């Protein structure tokens, strides 16, 4: 039996797409590493030029690791770099998002192929298992209608479109019956779910919560404009994880306009304060060093971040993405300045996170996922890492931790 190894780059959506392909393997088995594989499928990311370089570098290394294996490229990078990698002979096949459910057929195809597909496809696969995971990612939509200046993703994943509700619910029922209790809803722009089906993310969440075995639901990155009154009504429900990730990308008014964002800081601050008062941890995305970010804009941004009740941040320095409006904007920000700003921002939010953890009253509700050096590791309802000392194996268990220490890098406790 031929063995297939999957290398996944990028976001949770890509992780889910890999699970879709694994569930469709049929006659093939999953390899544990590149060396033992007959076929290597590279599920690529193309969010930045750097992401493209990482994929290319990995593919180049495969000639040394396993020169006999066939290499197939899929993911977002198939749309931006697939043709050049195919014509140069670096990969034996290229296929787009819409073709991944045909993975078995594609692997059986011994000849070289280039099947990029279309940007209107919606998955039909019901994934019943997640290899090596305690939590399950559920892809609920694909594509994005936003056109932020720095982002290539709408051009490689298409416009926003929602998965069939019945299929989403069936998938969660099967996963719940297989022992999964925590579900993370993911997609390109999760908050847009339902706009094309006369529904909404809030309505979907309510239906998911009624499935037996569902204990906790996390929602992927939302846009501020997607936090509607209907969504706010479910924030007190016990099955909602007490953490929301709301993408701001910046807090300077000038920078938000340059980025073609739809949010305004004054409205963002009101929204974050309102949700924080309900006991929620709050995370955001933040791009540092985007063209046009001078010292005045940065100081304004930092002062505003200090006002926000943030507990988590996904901060990254701007990386040019060819084909986007931002790629031609001037002036650029020198790399050393961008890195210094990145450090300042992340250290600021780390302090906010620790103060938040120290202020928590009540028990931490933890799903334990792994073990390292005698400590069991999981995430609590606030999306904070927790290390637990215990004499028995806790992996896969749900537990409540009443006593814990808010250490520098996370919470610690003992059972």
N, C-alpha and C positions, 0 to 999 in steps of 0.2 A: 504493500500500500504506500502510495506516495505521500510525503509529508510536506506540509505548508507552514512556513513561518511568517507571522504578521508583525511588521514594525510600524507602530502608530506614532505619528507626530501630532502635536497641536492639542486641540480642545476636546472637551467632553463629547461633542457631537461626533468627532472622529473616533473616539473610543467606542461610542455606540455603533457607528458604521462598521467598525471592525468586528463587533459582536454579531452584527447582521451577517457579515461574510462567513464568520466561523459557523454560525447556525446553518449555513447553506452549503457547507463543504461536501456533504454526501459521502462519496467514496474515499475522500482524503482524510488524513488525520493532522492535528496541529503539532508542529515541531516545537521543541523547547528552546531551540537556538538556531542561529543561521547555519552553523556548521553541519547540522544533521538534516537540513531542509533540501528538498528537491526543487521547491518553488519558494521564492521570497516575495511577499506582497508588501509594498511600501505604501502605507496610507499617509499621504503627505499633507503638509501645511504650507500655505503661501501668504500668510498674513503680513509678512515683511520680506524685504530682500534677504535679510539674515535667515529667515525660515527656509527660503529657497536654497540658500547656501548650505544649510544644515542637511537638507535632503540630498543635495548633490554630493556632499562629502560622504554621507553614509553609503550612497550607491557606489561611489568610487572605492570605498573600503571593501565592498563585497567581492571585488575581484581577487582580493587577498584572502578573505575569510572562506569563500566558497565559490570558486570560479566555475563550477559545474552547474550551479543552481540557475534556474530561469528567474529573471527579475521582472516583476510586473509593478507598474506605477498606477496608483489611484489617488483619490483625495483632491483637495483644492489645487495642489500643485500640478495635477494632470492638465488643468486648463491653462496654466501660465507657462510651465516649463516642459510639459509632456512631449510636445512635438520636437523640441530641440534634443531632449534626452533620447527620444526614439530614433530620430534620424542619425544621431551620432553613434548609435548602437549601444548606449549605456544601459538601456532597458529593452526587454524582449516584447513587452506589451504595455499599452496604456489604455485605461478605461475610466470613464467619468463616474460621478455619483449615481447616475441613473442606471448604470450597468452592473453595480456591485451585487445585486441579487442573482446575477447570472454567473457568479464566481466559479461554480463547478464547471460550467460549460467553457468559460474562458481559460481555466487551467488545463482542461482537456485539449484545447486548441494548441497543437504543437507548433504551428507556424506563428510568425510575428504578426501582431495585430495592433491597430489603433482605433479604438471605439470610444470616442469622447462623449457620445450620447447627447442629452439635452439638459436644460435647466428648469424643467417643469415636473420632473419625476417626484412621486411621493412613495415612500417605502410601504410595502405590504407585508413584510416579514414580521412575525410575532416571535420575539426573542424570549425563550423560556429559562435561560441560564446565563449567568455572567461568570466567566472563568476567573477564579481566584479573587472574587469580590464578596464583600458582605453587604454592600449597598448596590442598588440597581439603578442604572441610568436609563431614563425613558425619553426617547426623542419624540417630541410632540409637534414639531414644526420644522420647516426648512426655509431658508432664504430670508431676505431682509429688504424692506422698502425704504429704509433710511439711506441717505447718500452722504455720509460723513466724509469730509475732504481727504482723510488719511487712509480710508478703508477700501480694500479691493474685494472684500468678501461678497457683496451683492453681485459682482460681475462674474464670480466663479460658482456661486450657489443659487443665483437667481432671486426672483422676488419672493416675498413672504407667502407661504402656503401651509395650511394646517393638515396634520395627519387625521385620518378618520377616527372619530371619537370612540366608536365601538371597538376598533382595533387596539387603541391605546388601553382601554379598560380591560379588554381580554388579555392583553399582555401582562398587565399588572396583576390580574387574577391568577394567572399561571405562575408568575414569579412569587407571589405571596404564598401560593400553595407549595412552592418549592423552598419556603423558609425565609424569603426576603421580607424585611419589615420596613426598611427605609428606602424611599424612592426619590431620586433627583430628576426633576423635569429639565430637559435640555433641548437645545435647538440653536439655530443661528440668531434668532431674535424671539426668545420665548414669550415675551409679553404680548406679541402680536397674535398669539394663538386665538383662533375662532373668528377673527375679523372677516374671513372669507367664508365662514360657515354659519353665521348668525349666532355665534356663541362667544365665549370669552375664557381667559385663563382662570378666572374666579369660578365660573360655572364648572369647568373641568375639575378643578381642585375639589369642589364639593362632592362630585360624583366619585372621584378616586377615594376620598376619605370614607366612603360607605362600603368599600370592599373589605371583606374579612381578612385580617392579617396585616393590614396597613397600619403601621404605628406612627410613622413620621414621614412628612413630605417636605422636601427642600425644592426651592425654585431657582433655576439658573438666573443669569443676569437679566434684570429688568431695566427699562428706561423710565425715568421719572414720570413722563406723560402717560405711562401705562399703569401707574398706581391709581386706579379709579376709586370712587366711593364704594363701588361693588367689591373691589378687592380689599379695601380697608375693613369691610364688614367681617371678613374671615380671619383677621389677624389674631383674634383672641381664641380661635379654635385650638383645642389641645393637640391636634395632629400636625399643626403647622410648626416647623422648625423655627426657633426664635432667632433667626438670622435671615436677612435679606441682602442681596447684592444688587445695588442700584447704580447703574453706570452713569457717572457724571463726566468723566474724561478730563475735565479741568474746572477751575472755579473762577478764573478771570473772564470778565465779560468780553474783552477783546478776543481772547483765545477761543472762546466758545463760538463766536461768530466766524472766525477764521476756519474753525473745524466744521462749520456748517451743522452745528448741533441744534437740537430743538429745546434744550433746557436753559433756564435762566437761574443764576445762583440764588437770588432772593427767594424764588419759589422752591428751589432745592432745599434751602435751609429750613423753611417752614415744614416741608414734607418730612425731612429727616428728624426734626424735633418732635413732630407728631408721632412718628413710628417709634422713636426711641422711648417716648413716654409710656409705651405699651410693653417695655421691657425687652425690646429687640436689640440684638447686635446688628451693626450696619457696615457693610463693605462697599467698596466702589472700585472702578477702574480709573486710572489717571495716567495720561500721557505727558511725560516730562521732555522738554527740549524740542517741541514742535516748532517749525519755522515761525518766526515772528514773536517768540517768547523772550522778550527782553527782561532786564532786571526789574523794571517797574511791574511788569505783568507777573513775574515770579513772586515778588514780595506781596502783591495783592493776593495771589493764589494761596500762598502759605498762611497769610493772615485769615483768609476765609476758611481754609482747612481747619485751623485752630478752633473756629466757631462751630464746626460740624461735629455731631456726636458719632464720629467714626470709630469703628473697632477693628476693621480689616481694610487692607488696601492691596490691590493688584496694580502696582506702579511699574511702568516700563519706560525706558528712554525711547524717544521717537526714532524709528528706523524707516528710512525712505522706502516707499513701495511704488515702483514704476507703474505708470498708468493711472495714478490718482492725482487729483488737483494739488494736494499738499506737496507732491514731489517736485513741483516747479516753483513753490513759494520761496520768497527771500525775506529777510536774511535767515540763514541757518544758525543753529546754536552749536558752538564747539563741543566736541565730545566730552572733554574734561569738565566743562561747566554743567552739561546735562547730567553727568554721573554724580557730581557734587550735589546737584538739586535732588536727584533721585535718593541719595543717602539722607539728605535733610528731611525729605517727605516721609520716607519709610520709618526713620527713627521717631519722628513726631507721632505717627500713627501707632507704632509699637508701644509708646508710652500710654497712649489712649487705651489701647487694648488691655494692657496690664491693669490700669486703673479700673476698667470695666470689670475684668475678672475678679479683682479684689472686692468689688462692690456687690457681687452676686449674693443674694439671699436665697437659701433653699438648696435643694439637691441638684447635682448635675445628672442629666439623663444621657447615658453613654451607650453607644453601640461599639463594642470592642472589635477591632479589625485585625490586629496583628500583634506580634511579640518581638521584642528586641532586647537583648542583654538582660533577660529576666523581668522586663517590664512589659505590661500589656498596654497597647496604645489604641485609642479610639477618638471619636469626635463627640462633643456634647451638643446639646440643642442650640448652642450659640455659635457653632462651627469653630470651636476652639479645641486644640489638641490636648488630650489628657493622658498622662502616664499613670499606671496603677501597679502597685506591688501586690502580689497575691501568690499563695502557695498552690493554687490550682489553675488549670488552663481556662482562661476567660474568653478565648477567641470565639467570635460569633455570638457572644452573649449580650443581652441588654441588661444594664444595671443602673442603680441610683447610687451616687456617691455623695454622702452628706457632709463629709469633712474633707477638705482639700486645701492645698497651698497654691496661691497664685504666683508661681515661679516666673522667672524672666521670660522663658520661651514657651510657657504653657502651664497648665494645671497639673498638680501631682497629688496622689492620694494613695491610701492603702486599704485593702479589704482583709 
